[in-house]
Amino acid sequence: MAKQQQAIQSIRGMHDILPEQSSYWHWLEKNIKEVVGSYGYQEIRLPIVEKTELFKRSIGEVTDIVEKEMYTFDDRNNDSLTLRPEGTAGCLRACLEHGLLHNQSHRLWYYGPMFRHERPQKGRYRQFYQFGVEAYGISGPDIDAEMILITHRLWKKLGILDKVELQINSLGTSEERLKYQIAVRDHFNNRGMFAKFDSDFVERYQRNPLRALDSKSDTPATQDAINTAPKLSDYLGEESRKHFDEFKQILDELKIQYRVNERLVRGLDYYSKTVFEWVTDELGSQGTICAGGRYDGLIEQLGGKPNHAIGFAMGMERILALVELLENVDIAPTVDVYMIRVGEAAEQAGMILAERLRDQLDGLKLQVNFGGGSFKSQFKKADKSGAAYAIIIGDDEAQRGDVALKSLRVEQEQITLNHDDLIDRLKSHLSL
């Protein structure tokens, strides 16, 4: 007897999205696209695989993402390629490659899977989905504020606005940030207390002293060192201060609540001036659901002429985890109508009628029962489908040219209709 082979399972940290979950994904995707579309943003579709050099130049070679987390391989031409760990670099590469930044401004969005070899945990996976928004060629603080308005409107639409907090900061220019980095380095070095700091703090500090300020360590020595560190705002120049003040003024006028977090520095070095995060305390340690900021300097790093850029990315899994905490989320059903057919004549008549309904009712989601079964067993399938109505055809109905229509969600009397009246009734009741 041949030995049964072991079943192949998915890669750790890369999850299937099953049919009962996909309706929530469609609902979230639809809402996001509607919101960004209402601000005039257009979709750009980008490759999943890019040249490794793109991420080394944009993210930085001495980062955890590049050194530890990227899925990198050599193809058959011995070119080093990488599954994208984030979307900004690829979007900017595409705009530069196709000349979209030459004396133009663009507002773009993209969506799809990203890949990082991290330790899987709730809300953080090795294949995860991001929705990203980028704007190019606009220098003023008004576009910074629009990024906040887009996300604020989305949280309201999803019903999670009361579960998130907006944190903002200004990183100033690269020159101002460098001066501040030196001051932070001197501050920690002068304390002579590294032996008392925990490993998370020390590792962050060694890679980028500013990232140490964002350490989640709760040891007294670490927190004391962070709390007494210099403030970035003291190192901002006049132009950076003016930009940040005008940005806050717009938010104030629009009554957008926020908190200035001077320890907010973001994980990538290409950010400048405005940075922001939407955070929540509902998801444990994975509290950031959306983050972004301005990154004017990255365009030159990738070979373009000096220009302006700002954007954000949101983690779909984390947003869905927040949505799961809500009650009465209005998710559109997968099926509007389920057709029950019993009898040979009914099966043939039902197929013909189903195609006529799809022809005349644009957007109708109609599922026809296959595989036979009694009325009772088919009704169970109809109820499980989530459909609002069941169309019932037996051989008698097929011979007469009518059907029975039964509401599955509201107490209503079952009625008999001819095919024309059925079309009118479904059009009215399902708003098709």
C-alpha positions as CSV (number, residue, x, y, z in Angstrom):
1,M,0.0,0.0,0.0
2,A,1.4,3.4,-1.0
3,K,2.2,5.6,1.9
4,Q,-0.1,8.6,2.2
5,Q,1.8,11.9,1.7
6,Q,1.6,14.5,4.3
7,A,-0.7,17.5,3.4
8,I,1.1,20.7,2.5
9,Q,0.3,23.7,4.7
10,S,0.6,27.4,4.1
11,I,3.9,29.2,4.9
12,R,4.1,30.5,8.5
13,G,2.9,34.0,8.7
14,M,1.1,33.8,5.3
15,H,-2.6,33.3,5.8
16,D,-5.5,32.3,3.6
17,I,-8.5,34.6,3.5
18,L,-11.5,32.2,3.6
19,P,-14.9,32.9,1.9
20,E,-16.6,33.9,5.2
21,Q,-13.8,36.5,5.8
22,S,-13.6,37.8,2.2
23,S,-16.9,39.7,2.5
24,Y,-15.3,41.9,5.2
25,W,-12.3,42.5,3.0
26,H,-14.5,43.6,0.1
27,W,-16.4,45.8,2.4
28,L,-13.3,47.5,3.7
29,E,-11.7,47.8,0.3
30,K,-14.9,49.4,-1.1
31,N,-15.1,51.9,1.7
32,I,-11.5,53.0,1.3
33,K,-11.7,53.3,-2.4
34,E,-14.8,55.4,-2.1
35,V,-13.2,57.8,0.4
36,V,-9.9,58.3,-1.5
37,G,-11.9,58.7,-4.8
38,S,-13.9,61.5,-3.2
39,Y,-10.7,63.4,-2.8
40,G,-9.7,62.9,-6.5
41,Y,-7.0,60.2,-6.0
42,Q,-6.3,57.8,-8.8
43,E,-5.2,54.2,-8.7
44,I,-1.7,53.0,-9.7
45,R,-0.9,49.3,-9.9
46,L,2.6,48.3,-9.1
47,P,4.8,45.2,-9.4
48,I,5.1,42.9,-6.3
49,V,8.8,42.3,-7.1
50,E,11.4,45.1,-7.5
51,K,15.1,45.4,-7.8
52,T,16.7,45.0,-4.4
53,E,18.7,48.2,-4.9
54,L,15.5,50.2,-4.9
55,F,14.8,49.3,-1.2
56,K,18.5,49.6,-0.2
57,R,18.5,53.2,-1.5
58,S,15.1,54.2,-0.2
59,I,14.9,52.4,3.2
60,G,18.6,52.3,3.9
61,E,21.0,49.3,4.0
62,V,21.6,49.5,7.7
63,T,18.0,48.9,8.8
64,D,16.2,45.8,10.1
65,I,13.9,45.7,7.0
66,V,16.8,45.5,4.6
67,E,19.2,43.4,6.8
68,K,16.7,40.9,8.3
69,E,13.2,41.2,7.0
70,M,13.2,41.4,3.2
71,Y,12.5,38.4,1.0
72,T,15.4,38.7,-1.5
73,F,16.6,36.3,-4.1
74,D,18.6,36.1,-7.4
75,D,16.7,35.3,-10.5
76,R,18.0,33.3,-13.5
77,N,19.8,36.4,-14.8
78,N,21.6,36.7,-11.4
79,D,19.7,40.0,-10.8
80,S,18.9,40.6,-7.1
81,L,15.2,40.9,-6.7
82,T,13.0,41.5,-3.6
83,L,9.3,41.0,-2.7
84,R,8.2,44.6,-1.8
85,P,8.3,45.2,2.0
86,E,6.4,48.5,1.5
87,G,4.8,50.5,-1.3
88,T,6.2,54.0,-1.3
89,A,9.5,53.2,-3.0
90,G,7.9,51.3,-5.8
91,C,5.3,54.0,-6.4
92,L,8.0,56.7,-6.5
93,R,10.1,54.5,-8.8
94,A,7.1,54.2,-11.2
95,C,6.5,57.9,-11.2
96,L,10.1,58.7,-12.0
97,E,10.4,56.0,-14.6
98,H,7.3,57.3,-16.5
99,G,8.0,61.0,-16.1
100,L,5.0,61.7,-13.9
101,L,6.8,64.2,-11.7
102,H,8.0,66.6,-14.4
103,N,6.2,69.9,-13.7
104,Q,3.2,67.9,-12.5
105,S,1.4,67.1,-9.3
106,H,-0.3,63.7,-8.8
107,R,-2.5,62.1,-6.1
108,L,-2.3,58.3,-6.2
109,W,-3.3,55.2,-4.3
110,Y,-2.3,51.6,-4.5
111,Y,-3.2,48.4,-2.8
112,G,-1.8,44.9,-2.4
113,P,0.3,42.5,-0.4
114,M,3.7,43.4,1.2
115,F,6.2,40.9,2.5
116,R,8.5,41.0,5.6
117,H,10.1,38.1,7.4
118,E,9.0,39.2,10.9
119,R,7.9,37.1,13.9
120,P,4.2,36.5,13.2
121,Q,1.8,37.7,15.8
122,K,-1.8,39.1,15.8
123,G,-2.0,42.0,13.3
124,R,1.5,41.4,12.0
125,Y,2.1,38.8,9.3
126,R,4.9,37.9,6.8
127,Q,2.5,38.6,3.9
128,F,0.2,41.5,4.9
129,Y,-1.9,43.9,2.9
130,Q,-1.5,47.6,2.8
131,F,-3.5,50.4,1.2
132,G,-1.2,53.3,0.4
133,V,-1.8,57.0,-0.7
134,E,0.9,59.2,-2.1
135,A,0.8,62.9,-3.3
136,Y,3.6,64.4,-5.4
137,G,4.6,67.9,-6.4
138,I,2.7,69.8,-3.6
139,S,4.7,71.7,-1.0
140,G,2.3,73.3,1.3
141,P,0.9,72.1,4.6
142,D,-2.6,71.8,3.1
143,I,-1.8,68.5,1.4
144,D,-0.4,67.3,4.7
145,A,-3.8,68.1,6.3
146,E,-5.6,66.4,3.4
147,M,-3.9,63.1,4.3
148,I,-5.3,63.5,7.8
149,L,-8.8,64.4,6.4
150,I,-8.9,61.3,4.2
151,T,-8.1,58.9,7.1
152,H,-10.4,60.8,9.5
153,R,-13.3,60.5,7.1
154,L,-12.5,56.8,6.6
155,W,-12.5,56.0,10.3
156,K,-15.9,57.8,10.6
157,K,-17.2,55.7,7.7
158,L,-16.0,52.5,9.3
159,G,-17.3,53.4,12.7
160,I,-13.9,53.2,14.5
161,L,-13.1,56.9,15.0
162,D,-13.6,56.7,18.7
163,K,-11.1,53.8,18.9
164,V,-8.1,55.7,17.4
165,E,-6.0,58.6,18.3
166,L,-4.0,60.9,15.9
167,Q,-0.4,61.6,16.9
168,I,1.6,64.2,14.9
169,N,5.1,65.6,14.9
170,S,7.6,67.5,12.7
171,L,11.0,66.0,11.9
172,G,12.2,69.2,10.2
173,T,14.7,69.1,7.4
174,S,17.5,66.5,7.1
175,E,20.0,69.1,8.4
176,E,17.9,70.0,11.4
177,R,17.3,66.3,12.2
178,L,21.0,65.6,12.0
179,K,21.7,68.3,14.6
180,Y,19.0,66.8,16.8
181,Q,20.4,63.3,16.3
182,I,23.8,64.5,17.5
183,A,22.2,66.1,20.6
184,V,20.3,62.9,21.4
185,R,23.5,60.8,21.0
186,D,25.4,63.1,23.3
187,H,22.5,63.0,25.9
188,F,22.6,59.2,26.1
189,N,26.3,58.9,26.0
190,N,26.8,61.4,28.8
191,R,24.5,59.5,31.1
192,G,26.9,56.5,31.1
193,M,24.0,54.2,31.9
194,F,23.9,51.8,29.0
195,A,24.4,48.8,31.3
196,K,21.0,49.6,32.8
197,F,19.2,50.0,29.5
198,D,17.3,47.0,28.1
199,S,18.1,45.3,24.8
200,D,15.3,46.9,22.8
201,F,16.5,50.4,23.7
202,V,20.2,49.6,23.0
203,E,19.4,47.9,19.6
204,R,17.3,50.9,18.5
205,Y,19.9,53.3,19.6
206,Q,22.7,51.6,17.8
207,R,20.8,51.7,14.5
208,N,19.4,55.2,14.9
209,P,19.5,57.2,18.1
210,L,16.1,58.8,17.2
211,R,14.4,55.4,17.1
212,A,15.5,54.8,20.7
213,L,13.1,57.6,21.7
214,D,10.3,55.4,20.5
215,S,11.3,52.4,22.6
216,K,8.4,50.7,24.4
217,S,10.7,49.7,27.3
218,D,9.1,50.4,30.7
219,T,12.3,50.0,32.8
220,P,12.9,53.1,35.1
221,A,16.4,53.8,33.7
222,T,15.2,53.7,30.1
223,Q,12.1,55.8,30.6
224,D,14.1,58.4,32.6
225,A,16.7,58.7,29.8
226,I,13.9,59.1,27.2
227,N,11.9,61.6,29.2
228,T,14.9,63.8,29.8
229,A,16.2,63.7,26.2
230,P,16.3,66.9,24.2
231,K,13.2,67.9,22.3
232,L,13.2,67.9,18.5
233,S,11.0,71.0,18.4
234,D,14.0,73.0,19.8
235,Y,16.0,72.2,16.7
236,L,13.5,73.1,14.1
237,G,14.3,76.1,11.8
238,E,11.8,78.9,11.1
239,E,10.5,77.4,7.9
240,S,9.9,74.0,9.5
241,R,8.1,75.6,12.4
242,K,5.9,77.7,10.1
243,H,5.0,74.6,8.1
244,F,4.0,72.6,11.2
245,D,2.1,75.5,12.8
246,E,0.1,76.0,9.6
247,F,-0.6,72.3,9.4
248,K,-1.9,72.3,13.0
249,Q,-4.0,75.4,12.3
250,I,-5.8,73.7,9.5
251,L,-6.6,70.7,11.7
252,D,-7.8,73.0,14.4
253,E,-10.1,74.9,12.0
254,L,-11.6,71.6,10.8
255,K,-11.9,70.4,14.4
256,I,-9.7,67.3,14.0
257,Q,-8.4,66.2,17.3
258,Y,-4.7,65.3,17.6
259,R,-1.8,65.0,20.0
260,V,1.7,66.3,19.4
261,N,4.0,63.5,20.2
262,E,7.6,64.7,20.1
263,R,8.9,61.1,20.4
264,L,7.2,60.2,17.1
265,V,10.0,59.8,14.6
266,R,8.9,57.0,12.2
267,G,11.0,54.0,11.4
268,L,12.4,55.1,8.0
269,D,15.0,57.8,7.5
270,Y,13.5,59.3,4.4
271,Y,10.8,61.2,6.3
272,S,11.0,65.0,6.8
273,K,8.8,67.7,8.3
274,T,5.3,66.3,9.0
275,V,4.9,62.8,10.3
276,F,1.8,61.2,11.8
277,E,0.3,57.9,13.1
278,W,-3.2,56.8,14.0
279,V,-2.9,54.5,17.0
280,T,-5.2,52.5,19.1
281,D,-5.0,50.7,22.5
282,E,-7.6,48.1,21.4
283,L,-5.1,45.7,19.7
284,G,-2.3,45.2,22.3
285,S,1.2,46.0,21.2
286,Q,0.3,46.3,17.5
287,G,-1.3,49.7,18.1
288,T,-0.5,51.6,14.9
289,I,-3.1,51.1,12.1
290,C,-2.0,53.9,9.8
291,A,1.1,56.0,9.5
292,G,2.9,58.3,7.1
293,G,4.4,61.7,6.5
294,R,6.4,63.9,4.2
295,Y,9.4,62.5,2.4
296,D,10.7,65.2,0.0
297,G,14.3,64.1,0.1
298,L,13.6,60.5,-1.2
299,I,13.0,61.7,-4.7
300,E,16.6,62.8,-5.1
301,Q,17.8,59.6,-3.4
302,L,16.2,57.6,-6.2
303,G,17.6,59.8,-9.0
304,G,14.9,62.4,-9.5
305,K,15.1,66.2,-9.4
306,P,14.2,67.9,-6.1
307,N,10.4,67.7,-5.5
308,H,7.8,67.3,-2.8
309,A,6.1,64.1,-1.6
310,I,3.9,62.9,1.2
311,G,1.9,59.8,1.8
312,F,0.6,57.1,4.2
313,A,-0.1,53.4,4.4
314,M,-2.7,51.6,6.4
315,G,-2.5,48.0,7.6
316,M,-5.7,46.2,6.4
317,E,-5.4,43.3,8.9
318,R,-5.2,45.7,11.9
319,I,-8.1,47.8,10.6
320,L,-10.2,44.7,10.2
321,A,-9.2,43.6,13.7
322,L,-10.7,46.9,15.0
323,V,-13.8,46.4,12.9
324,E,-14.3,43.0,14.4
325,L,-14.8,44.7,17.8
326,L,-17.8,46.6,16.5
327,E,-21.4,45.4,16.6
328,N,-23.9,45.6,13.7
329,V,-21.3,46.1,11.0
330,D,-23.4,46.5,7.8
331,I,-21.7,44.0,5.4
332,A,-23.3,43.5,2.1
333,P,-24.5,39.9,1.6
334,T,-22.7,37.7,-0.8
335,V,-26.0,36.5,-2.2
336,D,-29.2,38.5,-2.8
337,V,-31.4,35.6,-4.0
338,Y,-31.2,31.8,-3.8
339,M,-33.1,29.7,-6.3
340,I,-34.6,26.5,-5.2
341,R,-35.4,23.9,-7.9
342,V,-37.2,20.6,-7.4
343,G,-38.0,18.5,-10.4
344,E,-36.5,17.9,-13.9
345,A,-38.7,20.5,-15.6
346,A,-38.0,23.0,-12.8
347,E,-34.2,22.5,-13.1
348,Q,-34.3,23.4,-16.8
349,A,-36.8,26.3,-16.3
350,G,-34.8,27.7,-13.4
351,M,-31.5,27.9,-15.4
352,I,-33.3,29.8,-18.1
353,L,-35.0,32.2,-15.7
354,A,-31.8,32.8,-13.7
355,E,-30.0,34.0,-16.9
356,R,-32.9,36.3,-17.7
357,L,-32.8,37.8,-14.2
358,R,-29.1,38.4,-14.5
359,D,-29.6,40.1,-17.9
360,Q,-32.3,42.4,-16.7
361,L,-31.2,43.1,-13.1
362,D,-27.7,44.5,-13.2
363,G,-25.8,43.8,-10.0
364,L,-28.1,41.0,-8.9
365,K,-26.3,38.3,-6.9
366,L,-28.2,35.1,-7.6
367,Q,-27.2,31.6,-6.6
368,V,-28.9,28.6,-8.1
369,N,-29.1,25.4,-6.2
370,F,-27.2,22.5,-7.8
371,G,-27.1,18.9,-6.8
372,G,-30.8,18.4,-6.2
373,G,-32.2,17.8,-2.8
374,S,-35.6,18.1,-1.1
375,F,-37.4,21.5,-0.6
376,K,-36.3,21.3,3.1
377,S,-32.6,20.7,2.4
378,Q,-32.6,23.4,-0.2
379,F,-34.2,25.9,2.1
380,K,-31.4,25.2,4.6
381,K,-28.9,26.0,2.0
382,A,-30.8,29.2,1.0
383,D,-30.8,30.4,4.6
384,K,-27.1,29.6,5.1
385,S,-26.3,31.6,1.9
386,G,-27.4,34.8,3.6
387,A,-29.8,35.6,0.8
388,A,-32.7,38.0,1.4
389,Y,-35.1,36.0,-0.8
390,A,-35.6,32.5,-2.1
391,I,-37.1,31.8,-5.5
392,I,-38.9,28.5,-5.5
393,I,-39.6,26.5,-8.7
394,G,-41.2,23.1,-8.8
395,D,-42.4,21.2,-11.9
396,D,-45.9,22.8,-11.5
397,E,-44.5,26.3,-11.4
398,A,-42.3,25.5,-14.4
399,Q,-45.3,24.4,-16.4
400,R,-47.4,27.5,-15.4
401,G,-44.5,29.9,-16.0
402,D,-44.4,31.4,-12.5
403,V,-42.5,31.1,-9.3
404,A,-42.9,31.4,-5.6
405,L,-41.0,34.2,-3.8
406,K,-40.2,33.9,-0.1
407,S,-38.5,36.4,2.2
408,L,-35.8,34.7,4.3
409,R,-35.0,37.6,6.6
410,V,-38.3,39.3,7.3
411,E,-41.7,37.8,8.2
412,Q,-43.7,38.1,5.0
413,E,-46.2,35.9,3.3
414,Q,-44.9,33.8,0.4
415,I,-46.3,35.0,-2.9
416,T,-46.6,33.6,-6.4
417,L,-45.5,35.8,-9.3
418,N,-45.1,35.5,-13.1
419,H,-41.6,36.2,-14.4
420,D,-42.2,39.9,-15.3
421,D,-43.7,40.7,-11.9
422,L,-40.8,38.9,-10.2
423,I,-38.3,41.1,-12.1
424,D,-40.2,44.2,-11.0
425,R,-40.5,43.0,-7.4
426,L,-36.8,42.2,-7.1
427,K,-35.8,45.5,-8.7
428,S,-37.8,47.4,-6.2
429,H,-36.9,45.4,-3.1
430,L,-33.2,45.0,-3.8
431,S,-32.8,48.6,-5.2
432,L,-31.3,47.3,-8.4
